Amino acid sequence: MSAAANRKLIEDIFEQMSQGNTRAMVEAMADDFRWVFPGNWSWSGIWEPKSVVLNELLRPLMTQFTEYRSAAEFVIAEDDRVVAQVRAHARTTRGEPYEQTYCLVFRIADGRLTEVIEHCDTALVERVLQPLHRVGG
């Protein structure tokens, strides 16, 4: 796919997520998808493939929210890489606001997401969310 088509894919995903469809990204993931949290904090690491991303990362994460919406503020694409600055508006099950800003670097192949590297406010994550319990790591 072209850079323009890859950009549109990400824009469409976050348009749906801004309306509350949190499954939009999952539906675009390839089976060999991987999610990367760089750095040295409690969530640092790599989740792969898609089944692990769903079961060990996204499902436990999303159960911590009563509501979650995220929208892309801007999207830049070059070849198979798409970078999006995304703003999330959410509330945890404990009633705490979760106003997060992400820089997400996606890799796309044949119209499917194959990787995301997530940069975010790690202090907010550590303060507001419960730690993840990784099965394999």
Wavefront OBJ file of the C-alpha trace (Angstrom):
o trace
v 0.000 0.000 0.000
v 1.061 3.584 -0.495
v 1.956 5.967 2.299
v -1.307 7.814 1.605
v -3.334 4.600 1.965
v -1.489 3.721 5.180
v -2.178 7.202 6.554
v -5.863 6.885 5.712
v -6.022 3.511 7.485
v -4.730 5.081 10.715
v -6.969 8.136 10.333
v -9.990 5.853 9.860
v -9.073 3.747 12.904
v -8.845 6.789 15.153
v -11.996 8.336 13.724
v -13.800 5.187 14.886
v -12.002 5.200 18.233
v -12.988 8.837 18.786
v -16.589 7.617 18.580
v -15.956 4.911 21.184
v -15.242 1.925 18.906
v -12.197 0.600 20.770
v -12.175 -2.528 18.571
v -11.194 -0.545 15.476
v -7.466 -1.015 16.044
v -7.797 -4.698 16.981
v -9.731 -5.394 13.802
v -6.875 -3.916 11.725
v -4.116 -5.963 13.395
v -2.318 -8.745 11.549
v -2.050 -12.086 13.353
v 1.690 -11.490 13.896
v 1.119 -8.008 15.351
v 3.453 -6.762 18.081
v 3.049 -3.923 20.616
v 6.200 -2.311 21.997
v 6.595 -0.102 25.074
v 10.178 1.197 24.984
v 12.030 2.420 28.022
v 12.542 1.265 31.565
v 9.241 1.286 33.432
v 6.769 -1.322 34.646
v 5.069 -1.803 31.272
v 8.251 -1.811 29.159
v 8.511 -4.726 26.807
v 7.100 -6.396 23.744
v 3.763 -8.161 23.437
v 3.406 -10.484 20.443
v 1.634 -11.997 18.537
v -1.893 -10.553 18.315
v -3.357 -13.208 20.651
v -0.908 -12.159 23.402
v -1.570 -8.456 22.715
v -5.287 -9.086 23.184
v -5.154 -11.410 26.190
v -2.244 -9.990 28.186
v -2.298 -6.302 27.265
v -5.501 -4.906 25.796
v -8.173 -6.873 27.657
v -6.611 -6.299 31.109
v -5.980 -2.666 30.215
v -9.457 -1.878 28.921
v -11.165 -3.468 31.950
v -9.649 -0.611 33.955
v -11.815 1.968 32.143
v -15.502 2.805 32.328
v -15.132 4.884 29.188
v -12.338 5.342 26.664
v -12.054 7.449 23.524
v -8.983 8.449 21.574
v -8.546 10.689 18.565
v -5.597 11.443 16.311
v -4.446 15.045 16.431
v -2.168 14.542 13.446
v -0.893 11.696 11.301
v 2.315 11.541 9.253
v 3.115 8.710 6.841
v 6.179 7.588 4.958
v 6.325 4.242 3.177
v 5.175 1.522 5.601
v 5.490 3.741 8.724
v 2.761 5.970 10.112
v 3.211 8.232 13.122
v 0.168 9.540 14.976
v -0.109 11.892 17.912
v -3.205 10.732 19.735
v -5.131 12.193 22.645
v -7.161 9.884 24.895
v -10.050 10.931 27.124
v -10.992 8.230 29.570
v -12.105 7.460 33.097
v -10.919 4.569 35.206
v -13.209 2.218 37.091
v -12.026 4.017 40.256
v -13.345 7.291 38.837
v -9.980 8.838 38.008
v -9.555 10.834 34.784
v -7.080 9.429 32.293
v -6.109 12.200 29.894
v -3.243 10.684 27.939
v -1.188 11.844 24.963
v 0.462 9.175 22.833
v 2.994 9.156 20.038
v 2.291 5.933 18.175
v 4.618 4.647 15.470
v 2.867 2.046 13.321
v 4.222 -0.351 10.727
v 1.729 -1.476 8.105
v 1.954 -4.304 5.566
v -0.736 -5.178 3.030
v -3.326 -3.013 4.783
v -2.795 -4.644 8.213
v -1.104 -3.268 11.310
v 2.009 -5.318 12.064
v 3.569 -3.233 14.857
v 3.021 -0.244 17.094
v 5.647 1.405 19.256
v 3.872 3.414 21.947
v 5.333 6.459 23.659
v 3.126 7.956 26.378
v 3.046 9.707 29.750
v 4.478 6.826 31.760
v 4.065 8.692 35.066
v 0.315 8.906 34.424
v 0.160 5.181 33.658
v 2.078 4.305 36.829
v -0.049 6.635 38.966
v -3.540 5.835 37.660
v -3.546 2.313 36.198
v -3.048 -1.060 37.828
v 0.132 -2.878 36.743
v -0.140 -5.579 34.130
v 0.627 -9.171 35.077
v 2.414 -10.713 32.109
v 2.019 -14.432 31.636
v 5.120 -14.911 29.499
v 7.389 -12.216 30.788
l 1 2 3 4 5 6 7 8 9 10 11 12 13 14 15 16 17 18 19 20 21 22 23 24 25 26 27 28 29 30 31 32 33 34 35 36 37 38 39 40 41 42 43 44 45 46 47 48 49 50 51 52 53 54 55 56 57 58 59 60 61 62 63 64 65 66 67 68 69 70 71 72 73 74 75 76 77 78 79 80 81 82 83 84 85 86 87 88 89 90 91 92 93 94 95 96 97 98 99 100 101 102 103 104 105 106 107 108 109 110 111 112 113 114 115 116 117 118 119 120 121 122 123 124 125 126 127 128 129 130 131 132 133 134 135 136 137
